[in-house]
Amino acid sequence: MSEHAEHAAEHPGYGTFIRIWVILLILTGCLVGVSHLGQTAAVWGLLTLTPLKAGLVFYYFMHLKYEGPLLKIVVLVTLGTLLIFFALLFSDVAFR
């Protein structure tokens, strides 16, 4: 098997991308629905669904699924650092 055929075999077809796109549309509809709930429920819903959508985009559309472990670790460390900064920001705002 040639190198090109091996490379093409590991990437998903259009069907996978369309399924992920439909899932993202459904999650967007859920985000719109959650935003009309009370403020506390809306914030928790948005903080739950938005990272899920971002994860799907990273994993499939940005092809993180097919990258090596080093790049995956770099992305996780970067997102973890961002999460720590957000947690510090929210804790500062909560105790003012």
C-alpha positions, 0 to 999 in steps of 0.5 A: 500500500502506498504512503498516500493510500495509508494517509488517506485511510486514517482520515474520516470521510465526509459522513463523519464531518457532516455528523459532527456538524449536525451534532454541533447544530443540535448543541447550538440549539441547546445553548439557545434553549438554555440561555432562556432559563434562569441566570444560574442554570443558563451559566452552568449550561453554557459552561458545560455545552461550550467546551463540549462544542469546542472539543468536537471542533478541536478533535475533528475539524482541526484534526487533533484526533490524528496528531501525535501525543506531543501536540495533544499534550501542548493543547491540553496544557494550554487549555488547562492554563486558560481554565486556571486563569478563568477560575482565578478570575471568577474567584476574584469576582465572586469575593468582591 
